[in-house]
Amino acid sequence: MFKFLFAKTKGTPVIEPQRKVVERALSDLNAVLAGLEPKAKITIDPATGGITLALPEQMPDETLALPAPEKASDTPDITAEKEPSEVAEKAA
């Protein structure tokens, strides 16, 4: 059943040249960036050769997946902690 796991591989693995790797990665990145709305801010650091993207805080597809936020005035603040002296005064 699992003979393929123990069988010896035939041939040598094909090593992709760095140029092909960079071209493939760049085309994939361009395809993703073309579909973004609003467009991302792209920064290239010449010293390191790094690329950074400044994306919006919330992407359009994330907006659809999240529930609508509640209004701040309608919800009581349940996270506020009271001082022990305030709790003792109300109990007395």
NORMO-V634515 format. One record per residue. N is the residue number from 1. RES is the residue in one small letter. D_FIRST is the distance of its C-alpha to the first C-alpha in Angstrom with 1 decimal. Layout:
[[N | RES | D_FIRST] [N | RES | D_FIRST]]
//
This chain:
[[1 | m | 0.0] [2 | f | 3.8] [3 | k | 5.7] [4 | f | 8.0] [5 | l | 9.3] [6 | f | 10.5] [7 | a | 11.8] [8 | k | 15.5] [9 | t | 17.0] [10 | k | 19.5] [11 | g | 23.0] [12 | t | 24.9] [13 | p | 24.7] [14 | v | 27.5] [15 | i | 30.1] [16 | e | 32.1] [17 | p | 35.8] [18 | q | 37.7] [19 | r | 39.8] [20 | k | 36.9] [21 | v | 35.5] [22 | v | 39.0] [23 | e | 39.6] [24 | r | 36.3] [25 | a | 37.1] [26 | l | 40.7] [27 | s | 39.8] [28 | d | 37.4] [29 | l | 40.2] [30 | n | 42.8] [31 | a | 40.8] [32 | v | 40.6] [33 | l | 44.3] [34 | a | 45.5] [35 | g | 44.3] [36 | l | 46.0] [37 | e | 49.2] [38 | p | 51.2] [39 | k | 50.5] [40 | a | 49.5] [41 | k | 51.8] [42 | i | 50.3] [43 | t | 51.6] [44 | i | 51.0] [45 | d | 52.0] [46 | p | 53.3] [47 | a | 53.3] [48 | t | 49.6] [49 | g | 48.3] [50 | g | 46.7] [51 | i | 46.6] [52 | t | 47.2] [53 | l | 47.3] [54 | a | 49.8] [55 | l | 48.2] [56 | p | 50.1] [57 | e | 49.8] [58 | q | 48.2] [59 | m | 46.2] [60 | p | 46.8] [61 | d | 43.4] [62 | e | 43.8] [63 | t | 47.1] [64 | l | 45.6] [65 | a | 43.1] [66 | l | 45.7] [67 | p | 48.3] [68 | a | 51.9] [69 | p | 53.7] [70 | e | 56.3] [71 | k | 60.0] [72 | a | 61.2] [73 | s | 64.5] [74 | d | 62.8] [75 | t | 60.6] [76 | p | 62.1] [77 | d | 61.2] [78 | i | 59.2] [79 | t | 58.1] [80 | a | 61.7] [81 | e | 62.5] [82 | k | 66.0] [83 | e | 68.1] [84 | p | 68.5] [85 | s | 72.3] [86 | e | 71.8] [87 | v | 69.7] [88 | a | 72.4] [89 | e | 75.2] [90 | k | 73.5] [91 | a | 72.9] [92 | a | 76.6]]
//
